[in-house]
Amino acid sequence: MKQEYYSNCLFEAIKAKIKWGKQIRIIYIPSWKNEVFCPHFMWHDLANNTIKDFHAEYGYIEKWYNLYLFKGHIRCRPYSVYERWLKKGKWKSEAE
């Protein structure tokens, strides 16, 4: 079970960078790329090649103040899940 708590993706990315330093690379996703009204931050853990982010379980932000604080958990996925997008700079894959 994932531990849920109140935070946001930027706070968690900064905390990871402070804690692990050069091992962490912060990734910024502008709001127009992830098709929601707010930007998102993820971090690439270079030591174990995973992408992590703080994610709202319900997948959306209800109120303006939830941009700063919302209930969620940290997701961890293999880098390969996002590799294609990170190389192209596009969030959604396009039909080939």
GULUMTI-169063 format. One record per residue: x, y, z of N, C-alpha, C, O in turn; residue in three letters; residue number from 1. Coordinates in pm, 1 decimal, always signed. Layout:
BEGIN
r n.x: X n.y: Y n.z: Z ca.x: X ca.y: Y ca.z: Z c.x: X c.y: Y c.z: Z o.x: X o.y: Y o.z: Z kedo: ALA fiti: NUM
...
END
This chain:
BEGIN
r n.x: +84.1 n.y: -118.7 n.z: +0.0 ca.x: +0.0 ca.y: +0.0 ca.z: +0.0 c.x: +88.1 c.y: +124.4 c.z: +0.0 o.x: +188.5 o.y: +131.2 o.z: +70.9 kedo: MET fiti: 1
r n.x: +49.3 n.y: +220.8 n.z: -79.5 ca.x: +126.9 ca.y: +343.8 ca.z: -91.0 c.x: +89.8 c.y: +439.2 c.z: +21.3 o.x: -27.8 o.y: +457.4 o.z: +53.0 kedo: LYS fiti: 2
r n.x: +191.2 n.y: +499.3 n.z: +80.6 ca.x: +167.3 ca.y: +596.2 ca.z: +186.6 c.x: +125.2 c.y: +729.1 c.z: +125.3 o.x: +199.6 o.y: +787.5 o.z: +46.4 kedo: GLN fiti: 3
r n.x: +6.3 n.y: +777.2 n.z: +161.2 ca.x: -41.6 ca.y: +905.8 ca.z: +112.0 c.x: -16.5 c.y: +1013.6 c.z: +216.0 o.x: -29.1 o.y: +990.1 o.z: +336.1 kedo: GLU fiti: 4
r n.x: +18.9 n.y: +1131.6 n.z: +168.4 ca.x: +40.9 ca.y: +1246.3 ca.z: +255.3 c.x: +24.6 c.y: +1372.1 c.z: +172.8 o.x: +12.8 o.y: +1364.8 o.z: +50.4 kedo: TYR fiti: 5
r n.x: +23.7 n.y: +1487.5 n.z: +237.8 ca.x: +4.4 ca.y: +1614.4 ca.z: +169.3 c.x: +139.0 c.y: +1674.5 c.z: +130.3 o.x: +228.4 o.y: +1688.6 o.z: +213.8 kedo: TYR fiti: 6
r n.x: +152.6 n.y: +1709.6 n.z: +2.9 ca.x: +272.5 ca.y: +1772.5 ca.z: -49.8 c.x: +240.2 c.y: +1818.0 c.z: -191.8 o.x: +123.0 o.y: +1832.5 o.z: -226.5 kedo: SER fiti: 7
r n.x: +342.7 n.y: +1840.9 n.z: -274.8 ca.x: +323.1 ca.y: +1860.5 ca.z: -418.1 c.x: +447.8 c.y: +1813.3 c.z: -492.3 o.x: +550.4 o.y: +1785.4 o.z: -430.2 kedo: ASN fiti: 8
r n.x: +439.3 n.y: +1804.5 n.z: -622.7 ca.x: +547.5 ca.y: +1745.3 ca.z: -701.5 c.x: +676.2 c.y: +1827.3 c.z: -696.6 o.x: +785.0 o.y: +1769.8 o.z: -696.2 kedo: CYS fiti: 9
r n.x: +666.4 n.y: +1959.0 n.z: -692.9 ca.x: +786.6 ca.y: +2042.7 ca.z: -686.8 c.x: +858.1 c.y: +2024.7 c.z: -553.2 o.x: +980.0 o.y: +2007.8 o.z: -550.5 kedo: LEU fiti: 10
r n.x: +784.0 n.y: +2028.1 n.z: -442.3 ca.x: +845.6 ca.y: +2008.9 ca.z: -310.2 c.x: +919.4 c.y: +1875.4 c.z: -304.1 o.x: +1031.9 o.y: +1868.2 o.z: -254.6 kedo: PHE fiti: 11
r n.x: +856.3 n.y: +1771.1 n.z: -354.1 ca.x: +917.1 ca.y: +1638.0 ca.z: -347.0 c.x: +1039.8 c.y: +1626.5 c.z: -436.9 o.x: +1136.9 o.y: +1560.7 o.z: -399.7 kedo: GLU fiti: 12
r n.x: +1037.5 n.y: +1688.6 n.z: -553.2 ca.x: +1154.9 ca.y: +1686.9 ca.z: -642.0 c.x: +1272.4 c.y: +1760.6 c.z: -577.5 o.x: +1386.4 o.y: +1714.8 o.z: -584.4 kedo: ALA fiti: 13
r n.x: +1244.1 n.y: +1874.0 n.z: -515.3 ca.x: +1349.8 ca.y: +1950.2 ca.z: -447.4 c.x: +1404.8 c.y: +1871.8 c.z: -329.2 o.x: +1525.9 o.y: +1869.2 o.z: -307.4 kedo: ILE fiti: 14
r n.x: +1316.8 n.y: +1807.7 n.z: -252.7 ca.x: +1362.6 ca.y: +1726.0 ca.z: -139.4 c.x: +1455.4 c.y: +1613.9 c.z: -186.3 o.x: +1557.1 o.y: +1586.5 o.z: -122.6 kedo: LYS fiti: 15
r n.x: +1420.5 n.y: +1549.6 n.z: -297.1 ca.x: +1504.1 ca.y: +1442.0 ca.z: -351.3 c.x: +1640.0 c.y: +1496.3 c.z: -394.9 o.x: +1742.9 o.y: +1433.9 o.z: -369.0 kedo: ALA fiti: 16
r n.x: +1640.9 n.y: +1612.1 n.z: -460.9 ca.x: +1766.6 ca.y: +1673.1 ca.z: -506.8 c.x: +1856.1 c.y: +1709.3 c.z: -388.8 o.x: +1977.1 o.y: +1687.7 o.z: -394.1 kedo: LYS fiti: 17
r n.x: +1798.1 n.y: +1764.0 n.z: -282.8 ca.x: +1875.7 ca.y: +1798.9 ca.z: -163.1 c.x: +1931.6 c.y: +1673.2 c.z: -96.7 o.x: +2046.9 o.y: +1671.0 o.z: -53.7 kedo: ILE fiti: 18
r n.x: +1849.9 n.y: +1569.8 n.z: -88.7 ca.x: +1891.2 ca.y: +1447.2 ca.z: -19.6 c.x: +1996.5 c.y: +1367.4 c.z: -96.3 o.x: +2091.1 o.y: +1316.1 o.z: -36.6 kedo: LYS fiti: 19
r n.x: +1980.3 n.y: +1356.5 n.z: -230.4 ca.x: +2069.5 ca.y: +1271.0 ca.z: -307.5 c.x: +2159.4 c.y: +1344.9 c.z: -406.5 o.x: +2240.2 o.y: +1281.3 o.z: -474.2 kedo: TRP fiti: 20
r n.x: +2147.8 n.y: +1475.5 n.z: -416.7 ca.x: +2239.8 ca.y: +1557.3 ca.z: -496.3 c.x: +2250.9 c.y: +1521.2 c.z: -642.3 o.x: +2150.9 o.y: +1517.8 o.z: -714.1 kedo: GLY fiti: 21
r n.x: +2374.1 n.y: +1493.8 n.z: -687.1 ca.x: +2402.3 ca.y: +1468.8 ca.z: -829.0 c.x: +2337.4 c.y: +1342.2 c.z: -882.2 o.x: +2330.7 o.y: +1322.2 o.z: -1003.4 kedo: LYS fiti: 22
r n.x: +2290.2 n.y: +1258.1 n.z: -794.2 ca.x: +2222.5 ca.y: +1135.0 ca.z: -833.5 c.x: +2083.8 c.y: +1164.2 c.z: -891.6 o.x: +2025.3 o.y: +1078.1 o.z: -957.3 kedo: GLN fiti: 23
r n.x: +2030.6 n.y: +1284.7 n.z: -868.1 ca.x: +1894.7 ca.y: +1322.5 ca.z: -908.8 c.x: +1897.1 c.y: +1429.9 c.z: -1016.3 o.x: +1970.9 o.y: +1528.0 o.z: -1006.4 kedo: ILE fiti: 24
r n.x: +1815.6 n.y: +1410.2 n.z: -1118.9 ca.x: +1795.8 ca.y: +1511.6 ca.z: -1223.6 c.x: +1646.8 c.y: +1545.2 c.z: -1225.9 o.x: +1563.7 o.y: +1457.7 o.z: -1250.1 kedo: ARG fiti: 25
r n.x: +1612.9 n.y: +1671.5 n.z: -1200.8 ca.x: +1473.5 ca.y: +1714.7 ca.z: -1197.9 c.x: +1424.4 c.y: +1737.6 c.z: -1340.6 o.x: +1494.0 o.y: +1797.0 o.z: -1423.0 kedo: ILE fiti: 26
r n.x: +1304.1 n.y: +1689.8 n.z: -1368.0 ca.x: +1242.6 ca.y: +1701.8 ca.z: -1500.3 c.x: +1117.6 c.y: +1788.2 c.z: -1486.7 o.x: +1029.1 o.y: +1759.0 o.z: -1406.2 kedo: ILE fiti: 27
r n.x: +1111.4 n.y: +1894.9 n.z: -1566.4 ca.x: +997.6 ca.y: +1986.9 ca.z: -1566.2 c.x: +909.0 c.y: +1959.2 c.z: -1686.7 o.x: +957.7 o.y: +1950.8 o.z: -1799.4 kedo: TYR fiti: 28
r n.x: +778.5 n.y: +1945.0 n.z: -1663.0 ca.x: +683.4 ca.y: +1923.5 ca.z: -1770.7 c.x: +586.1 c.y: +2041.1 c.z: -1771.5 o.x: +505.4 o.y: +2054.3 o.z: -1679.5 kedo: ILE fiti: 29
r n.x: +592.3 n.y: +2127.2 n.z: -1873.8 ca.x: +500.0 ca.y: +2241.3 ca.z: -1879.9 c.x: +354.4 c.y: +2194.9 c.z: -1885.5 o.x: +326.1 o.y: +2083.9 o.z: -1930.8 kedo: PRO fiti: 30
r n.x: +263.8 n.y: +2278.2 n.z: -1840.4 ca.x: +122.2 ca.y: +2240.2 ca.z: -1834.5 c.x: +65.7 c.y: +2205.2 c.z: -1971.5 o.x: -17.6 o.y: +2115.1 o.z: -1981.5 kedo: SER fiti: 31
r n.x: +107.9 n.y: +2272.7 n.z: -2076.0 ca.x: +53.4 ca.y: +2243.5 ca.z: -2208.2 c.x: +99.5 c.y: +2108.5 c.z: -2262.2 o.x: +37.8 o.y: +2055.1 o.z: -2354.3 kedo: TRP fiti: 32
r n.x: +206.5 n.y: +2052.8 n.z: -2206.9 ca.x: +253.6 ca.y: +1921.8 ca.z: -2254.2 c.x: +183.0 c.y: +1807.3 c.z: -2183.5 o.x: +161.7 o.y: +1702.1 o.z: -2243.8 kedo: LYS fiti: 33
r n.x: +146.3 n.y: +1825.2 n.z: -2057.8 ca.x: +80.4 ca.y: +1714.2 ca.z: -1989.3 c.x: -71.4 c.y: +1728.4 c.z: -1990.0 o.x: -141.4 o.y: +1653.3 o.z: -1922.2 kedo: ASN fiti: 34
r n.x: -121.9 n.y: +1824.4 n.z: -2066.5 ca.x: -263.9 ca.y: +1842.8 ca.z: -2093.6 c.x: -348.3 c.y: +1868.1 c.z: -1968.7 o.x: -466.0 o.y: +1832.2 o.z: -1964.8 kedo: GLU fiti: 35
r n.x: -289.4 n.y: +1928.5 n.z: -1869.0 ca.x: -363.5 ca.y: +1977.3 ca.z: -1753.8 c.x: -322.2 c.y: +2121.8 c.z: -1731.1 o.x: -228.5 o.y: +2170.7 o.z: -1794.1 kedo: VAL fiti: 36
r n.x: -392.4 n.y: +2190.5 n.z: -1640.7 ca.x: -368.4 ca.y: +2333.5 ca.z: -1625.6 c.x: -249.6 c.y: +2369.1 c.z: -1537.4 o.x: -221.0 o.y: +2487.5 o.z: -1519.9 kedo: PHE fiti: 37
r n.x: -180.8 n.y: +2272.9 n.z: -1482.2 ca.x: -65.7 ca.y: +2306.1 ca.z: -1397.1 c.x: +58.2 c.y: +2228.6 c.z: -1442.7 o.x: +45.9 o.y: +2118.5 o.z: -1496.2 kedo: CYS fiti: 38
r n.x: +176.7 n.y: +2285.0 n.z: -1422.0 ca.x: +300.1 ca.y: +2213.9 ca.z: -1458.1 c.x: +323.5 c.y: +2095.9 c.z: -1363.7 o.x: +260.9 o.y: +2086.1 o.z: -1258.2 kedo: PRO fiti: 39
r n.x: +413.2 n.y: +2008.0 n.z: -1402.7 ca.x: +443.6 ca.y: +1890.7 ca.z: -1321.3 c.x: +595.2 c.y: +1873.5 c.z: -1314.5 o.x: +666.6 o.y: +1907.8 o.z: -1408.8 kedo: HIS fiti: 40
r n.x: +643.3 n.y: +1820.5 n.z: -1203.3 ca.x: +785.5 ca.y: +1793.3 ca.z: -1184.9 c.x: +803.8 c.y: +1646.7 c.z: -1150.2 o.x: +730.3 o.y: +1591.2 o.z: -1068.5 kedo: PHE fiti: 41
r n.x: +902.4 n.y: +1584.8 n.z: -1213.0 ca.x: +941.6 ca.y: +1447.9 ca.z: -1183.1 c.x: +1091.5 c.y: +1450.1 c.z: -1157.6 o.x: +1157.1 o.y: +1550.5 o.z: -1185.6 kedo: MET fiti: 42
r n.x: +1146.2 n.y: +1342.7 n.z: -1105.8 ca.x: +1291.1 ca.y: +1336.0 ca.z: -1090.5 c.x: +1341.8 c.y: +1200.2 c.z: -1136.0 o.x: +1282.1 o.y: +1095.7 o.z: -1109.9 kedo: TRP fiti: 43
r n.x: +1455.6 n.y: +1206.8 n.z: -1205.8 ca.x: +1521.6 ca.y: +1087.4 ca.z: -1258.1 c.x: +1628.8 c.y: +1048.0 c.z: -1157.6 o.x: +1723.4 o.y: +1123.1 o.z: -1133.9 kedo: HIS fiti: 44
r n.x: +1613.8 n.y: +930.9 n.z: -1099.1 ca.x: +1713.3 ca.y: +876.7 ca.z: -1006.9 c.x: +1816.0 c.y: +802.5 c.z: -1091.6 o.x: +1791.4 o.y: +690.7 o.z: -1136.9 kedo: ASP fiti: 45
r n.x: +1930.4 n.y: +865.4 n.z: -1112.3 ca.x: +2032.8 ca.y: +810.1 ca.z: -1200.9 c.x: +2097.4 c.y: +684.0 c.z: -1144.3 o.x: +2148.0 o.y: +601.1 o.z: -1220.0 kedo: LEU fiti: 46
r n.x: +2096.1 n.y: +668.9 n.z: -1013.1 ca.x: +2159.9 ca.y: +552.9 ca.z: -950.5 c.x: +2088.1 c.y: +422.7 c.z: -984.1 o.x: +2153.1 o.y: +321.1 o.z: -1009.0 kedo: ALA fiti: 47
r n.x: +1953.9 n.y: +424.3 n.z: -985.1 ca.x: +1881.8 ca.y: +300.8 ca.z: -1017.9 c.x: +1794.5 c.y: +315.1 c.z: -1142.3 o.x: +1709.5 o.y: +230.1 o.z: -1169.2 kedo: ASN fiti: 48
r n.x: +1815.8 n.y: +423.5 n.z: -1218.4 ca.x: +1749.8 ca.y: +447.7 ca.z: -1346.5 c.x: +1597.4 c.y: +437.8 c.z: -1338.4 o.x: +1534.3 o.y: +366.1 o.z: -1416.2 kedo: ASN fiti: 49
r n.x: +1539.5 n.y: +511.1 n.z: -1242.8 ca.x: +1395.2 ca.y: +518.5 ca.z: -1228.8 c.x: +1349.4 c.y: +663.6 c.z: -1235.2 o.x: +1426.3 o.y: +756.0 o.z: -1208.3 kedo: THR fiti: 50
r n.x: +1223.6 n.y: +681.6 n.z: -1271.0 ca.x: +1160.0 ca.y: +812.6 ca.z: -1268.7 c.x: +1059.6 c.y: +810.3 c.z: -1154.0 o.x: +980.2 o.y: +717.2 o.z: -1141.1 kedo: ILE fiti: 51
r n.x: +1064.6 n.y: +914.5 n.z: -1071.1 ca.x: +972.2 ca.y: +924.3 ca.z: -958.3 c.x: +898.2 c.y: +1057.0 c.z: -965.5 o.x: +949.5 o.y: +1155.7 o.z: -1018.1 kedo: LYS fiti: 52
r n.x: +777.0 n.y: +1057.6 n.z: -911.9 ca.x: +701.8 ca.y: +1181.8 ca.z: -901.9 c.x: +600.2 c.y: +1170.7 c.z: -789.9 o.x: +565.4 o.y: +1061.1 o.z: -746.0 kedo: ASP fiti: 53
r n.x: +552.8 n.y: +1286.9 n.z: -743.9 ca.x: +447.1 ca.y: +1291.7 ca.z: -644.1 c.x: +316.5 c.y: +1304.7 c.z: -720.3 o.x: +296.8 o.y: +1400.1 o.z: -795.6 kedo: PHE fiti: 54
r n.x: +228.9 n.y: +1210.0 n.z: -700.8 ca.x: +110.8 ca.y: +1195.1 ca.z: -783.8 c.x: -16.2 c.y: +1198.5 c.z: -699.5 o.x: -25.3 o.y: +1131.2 o.z: -596.9 kedo: HIS fiti: 55
r n.x: -113.2 n.y: +1276.6 n.z: -743.1 ca.x: -244.9 ca.y: +1275.3 ca.z: -679.3 c.x: -316.9 c.y: +1148.1 c.z: -722.9 o.x: -327.1 o.y: +1120.0 o.z: -842.3 kedo: ALA fiti: 56
r n.x: -365.4 n.y: +1073.1 n.z: -628.5 ca.x: -429.6 ca.y: +946.2 ca.z: -659.2 c.x: -543.8 c.y: +962.3 c.z: -758.3 o.x: -567.1 o.y: +874.2 o.z: -841.1 kedo: GLU fiti: 57
r n.x: -614.2 n.y: +1072.4 n.z: -750.7 ca.x: -729.8 ca.y: +1092.5 ca.z: -836.6 c.x: -691.1 c.y: +1152.2 c.z: -970.9 o.x: -776.0 o.y: +1164.2 o.z: -1059.2 kedo: TYR fiti: 58
r n.x: -564.8 n.y: +1189.8 n.z: -988.3 ca.x: -513.0 ca.y: +1232.8 ca.z: -1116.6 c.x: -547.0 c.y: +1374.5 c.z: -1158.4 o.x: -514.3 o.y: +1414.0 o.z: -1270.4 kedo: GLY fiti: 59
r n.x: -610.9 n.y: +1451.9 n.z: -1073.6 ca.x: -641.9 ca.y: +1589.9 ca.z: -1108.1 c.x: -641.7 c.y: +1676.7 c.z: -983.1 o.x: -650.4 o.y: +1626.4 o.z: -871.0 kedo: TYR fiti: 60
r n.x: -631.8 n.y: +1805.6 n.z: -1003.4 ca.x: -631.3 ca.y: +1902.8 ca.z: -894.6 c.x: -768.0 c.y: +1969.8 c.z: -892.2 o.x: -810.9 o.y: +2026.3 o.z: -992.8 kedo: ILE fiti: 61
r n.x: -837.3 n.y: +1964.1 n.z: -778.0 ca.x: -974.2 ca.y: +2015.1 ca.z: -771.0 c.x: -982.4 c.y: +2166.3 c.z: -754.3 o.x: -1058.6 o.y: +2231.2 o.z: -825.8 kedo: GLU fiti: 62
r n.x: -906.6 n.y: +2223.5 n.z: -662.6 ca.x: -915.9 ca.y: +2365.7 ca.z: -628.9 c.x: -781.7 c.y: +2433.0 c.z: -654.1 o.x: -679.0 o.y: +2365.4 o.z: -659.3 kedo: LYS fiti: 63
r n.x: -780.7 n.y: +2564.1 n.z: -669.8 ca.x: -656.7 ca.y: +2637.9 ca.z: -696.7 c.x: -553.7 c.y: +2617.1 c.z: -586.5 o.x: -434.2 o.y: +2610.1 o.z: -615.1 kedo: TRP fiti: 64
r n.x: -597.4 n.y: +2607.0 n.z: -461.0 ca.x: -501.4 ca.y: +2589.7 ca.z: -351.7 c.x: -439.4 c.y: +2451.2 c.z: -350.7 o.x: -338.2 o.y: +2429.8 o.z: -284.0 kedo: TYR fiti: 65
r n.x: -497.9 n.y: +2356.7 n.z: -423.3 ca.x: -438.1 ca.y: +2224.2 ca.z: -433.6 c.x: -314.3 c.y: +2222.3 c.z: -522.2 o.x: -244.9 o.y: +2120.8 o.z: -528.8 kedo: ASN fiti: 66
r n.x: -285.6 n.y: +2333.2 n.z: -590.8 ca.x: -159.3 ca.y: +2341.8 ca.z: -664.0 c.x: -42.1 c.y: +2337.3 c.z: -568.0 o.x: +66.2 o.y: +2290.6 o.z: -603.2 kedo: LEU fiti: 67
r n.x: -63.8 n.y: +2385.8 n.z: -447.0 ca.x: +43.0 ca.y: +2395.4 ca.z: -348.1 c.x: +44.2 c.y: +2279.1 c.z: -250.6 o.x: +148.9 o.y: +2246.5 o.z: -194.6 kedo: TYR fiti: 68
r n.x: -68.8 n.y: +2216.9 n.z: -230.0 ca.x: -77.7 ca.y: +2109.6 ca.z: -132.1 c.x: -193.3 c.y: +2016.8 c.z: -169.1 o.x: -308.7 o.y: +2059.2 o.z: -176.1 kedo: LEU fiti: 69
r n.x: -161.2 n.y: +1891.3 n.z: -192.3 ca.x: -266.5 ca.y: +1794.0 ca.z: -220.4 c.x: -223.0 c.y: +1657.0 c.z: -169.4 o.x: -104.3 o.y: +1631.3 o.z: -149.0 kedo: PHE fiti: 70
r n.x: -320.7 n.y: +1570.5 n.z: -149.5 ca.x: -292.7 ca.y: +1437.5 ca.z: -97.8 c.x: -250.8 c.y: +1346.7 c.z: -212.9 o.x: -319.1 o.y: +1338.3 o.z: -315.0 kedo: LYS fiti: 71
r n.x: -139.1 n.y: +1279.9 n.z: -195.3 ca.x: -88.2 ca.y: +1191.2 ca.z: -298.1 c.x: +18.7 c.y: +1099.2 c.z: -245.0 o.x: +33.1 o.y: +1082.0 o.z: -123.9 kedo: GLY fiti: 72
r n.x: +93.4 n.y: +1040.4 n.z: -335.4 ca.x: +201.1 ca.y: +948.8 ca.z: -299.6 c.x: +310.2 c.y: +955.7 c.z: -406.8 o.x: +288.7 o.y: +1010.5 o.z: -514.9 kedo: HIS fiti: 73
r n.x: +424.4 n.y: +900.7 n.z: -376.3 ca.x: +534.4 ca.y: +898.3 ca.z: -472.8 c.x: +522.0 c.y: +772.7 c.z: -559.2 o.x: +513.6 o.y: +660.4 o.z: -509.5 kedo: ILE fiti: 74
r n.x: +521.1 n.y: +796.4 n.z: -690.4 ca.x: +521.5 ca.y: +685.4 ca.z: -785.9 c.x: +665.5 c.y: +660.3 c.z: -828.1 o.x: +747.0 o.y: +752.5 o.z: -831.5 kedo: ARG fiti: 75
r n.x: +695.7 n.y: +538.5 n.z: -859.2 ca.x: +829.1 ca.y: +503.0 ca.z: -907.8 c.x: +811.3 c.y: +409.5 c.z: -1026.4 o.x: +747.7 o.y: +304.6 o.z: -1015.7 kedo: CYS fiti: 76
r n.x: +869.1 n.y: +449.6 n.z: -1140.8 ca.x: +858.8 ca.y: +368.1 ca.z: -1262.1 c.x: +996.5 c.y: +356.4 c.z: -1325.9 o.x: +1081.9 o.y: +442.5 o.z: -1304.7 kedo: ARG fiti: 77
r n.x: +1019.1 n.y: +251.7 n.z: -1402.9 ca.x: +1146.9 ca.y: +239.2 ca.z: -1473.5 c.x: +1164.8 c.y: +354.1 c.z: -1572.2 o.x: +1067.2 o.y: +404.7 o.z: -1627.5 kedo: PRO fiti: 78
r n.x: +1286.2 n.y: +394.0 n.z: -1593.7 ca.x: +1316.9 ca.y: +501.2 ca.z: -1688.2 c.x: +1263.0 c.y: +468.8 c.z: -1826.6 o.x: +1221.7 o.y: +559.2 o.z: -1899.2 kedo: TYR fiti: 79
r n.x: +1262.7 n.y: +343.4 n.z: -1863.8 ca.x: +1218.7 ca.y: +303.1 ca.z: -1997.9 c.x: +1073.8 c.y: +343.7 c.z: -2027.1 o.x: +1037.7 o.y: +361.7 o.z: -2143.4 kedo: SER fiti: 80
r n.x: +990.8 n.y: +358.2 n.z: -1924.0 ca.x: +852.1 ca.y: +401.4 ca.z: -1942.7 c.x: +847.1 c.y: +540.9 c.z: -2004.3 o.x: +760.4 o.y: +568.9 o.z: -2087.1 kedo: VAL fiti: 81
r n.x: +939.5 n.y: +628.7 n.z: -1964.5 ca.x: +939.9 ca.y: +767.8 ca.z: -2010.4 c.x: +1050.0 c.y: +798.4 c.z: -2111.9 o.x: +1056.9 o.y: +909.9 o.z: -2163.7 kedo: TYR fiti: 82
r n.x: +1135.1 n.y: +701.8 n.z: -2140.4 ca.x: +1253.8 ca.y: +726.9 ca.z: -2223.9 c.x: +1219.4 c.y: +788.1 c.z: -2359.9 o.x: +1281.2 o.y: +886.2 o.z: -2401.2 kedo: GLU fiti: 83
r n.x: +1122.7 n.y: +731.6 n.z: -2427.8 ca.x: +1086.2 ca.y: +783.5 ca.z: -2560.3 c.x: +1038.9 c.y: +928.9 c.z: -2550.6 o.x: +1079.9 o.y: +1013.2 o.z: -2630.4 kedo: ARG fiti: 84
r n.x: +953.7 n.y: +957.5 n.z: -2454.0 ca.x: +903.0 ca.y: +1093.0 ca.z: -2437.2 c.x: +1014.9 c.y: +1190.3 c.z: -2403.1 o.x: +1020.6 o.y: +1300.2 o.z: -2458.3 kedo: TRP fiti: 85
r n.x: +1102.8 n.y: +1151.2 n.z: -2313.6 ca.x: +1211.5 ca.y: +1240.0 ca.z: -2273.8 c.x: +1304.2 c.y: +1272.1 c.z: -2389.8 o.x: +1354.3 o.y: +1384.1 o.z: -2399.3 kedo: LEU fiti: 86
r n.x: +1327.4 n.y: +1177.6 n.z: -2476.7 ca.x: +1414.5 ca.y: +1201.3 ca.z: -2592.2 c.x: +1348.3 c.y: +1291.0 c.z: -2696.4 o.x: +1415.5 o.y: +1372.8 o.z: -2759.3 kedo: LYS fiti: 87
r n.x: +1216.0 n.y: +1276.3 n.z: -2715.2 ca.x: +1143.5 ca.y: +1356.4 ca.z: -2814.1 c.x: +1093.9 c.y: +1488.9 c.z: -2754.5 o.x: +1067.8 o.y: +1583.8 o.z: -2828.4 kedo: LYS fiti: 88
r n.x: +1081.1 n.y: +1495.6 n.z: -2623.4 ca.x: +1028.3 ca.y: +1617.0 ca.z: -2560.9 c.x: +878.7 c.y: +1630.4 c.z: -2574.3 o.x: +824.7 o.y: +1740.5 o.z: -2563.8 kedo: GLY fiti: 89
r n.x: +810.4 n.y: +1518.3 n.z: -2597.6 ca.x: +665.1 ca.y: +1519.0 ca.z: -2610.3 c.x: +606.4 c.y: +1421.2 c.z: -2510.9 o.x: +655.2 o.y: +1309.0 o.z: -2497.2 kedo: LYS fiti: 90
r n.x: +502.2 n.y: +1462.9 n.z: -2441.8 ca.x: +442.8 ca.y: +1378.4 ca.z: -2338.3 c.x: +362.1 c.y: +1264.5 c.z: -2399.0 o.x: +384.6 o.y: +1148.3 o.z: -2365.3 kedo: TRP fiti: 91
r n.x: +271.2 n.y: +1295.2 n.z: -2485.5 ca.x: +186.6 ca.y: +1193.2 ca.z: -2547.3 c.x: +255.6 c.y: +1139.0 c.z: -2671.8 o.x: +308.7 o.y: +1215.9 o.z: -2752.0 kedo: LYS fiti: 92
r n.x: +254.9 n.y: +1007.8 n.z: -2688.3 ca.x: +316.1 ca.y: +951.6 ca.z: -2808.5 c.x: +223.8 c.y: +974.5 c.z: -2927.1 o.x: +101.5 o.y: +966.4 o.z: -2915.0 kedo: SER fiti: 93
r n.x: +282.7 n.y: +1002.4 n.z: -3039.0 ca.x: +205.9 ca.y: +1026.1 ca.z: -3160.6 c.x: +199.3 c.y: +898.2 c.z: -3242.0 o.x: +290.4 o.y: +815.6 o.z: -3235.2 kedo: GLU fiti: 94
r n.x: +93.6 n.y: +880.8 n.z: -3318.2 ca.x: +81.7 ca.y: +763.6 ca.z: -3404.2 c.x: +193.4 c.y: +763.4 c.z: -3507.3 o.x: +223.9 o.y: +866.1 o.z: -3568.1 kedo: ALA fiti: 95
r n.x: +252.0 n.y: +650.8 n.z: -3525.6 ca.x: +363.6 ca.y: +641.4 ca.z: -3620.5 c.x: +319.4 c.y: +585.7 c.z: -3753.1 o.x: +400.8 o.y: +571.2 o.z: -3844.3 kedo: GLU fiti: 96
END
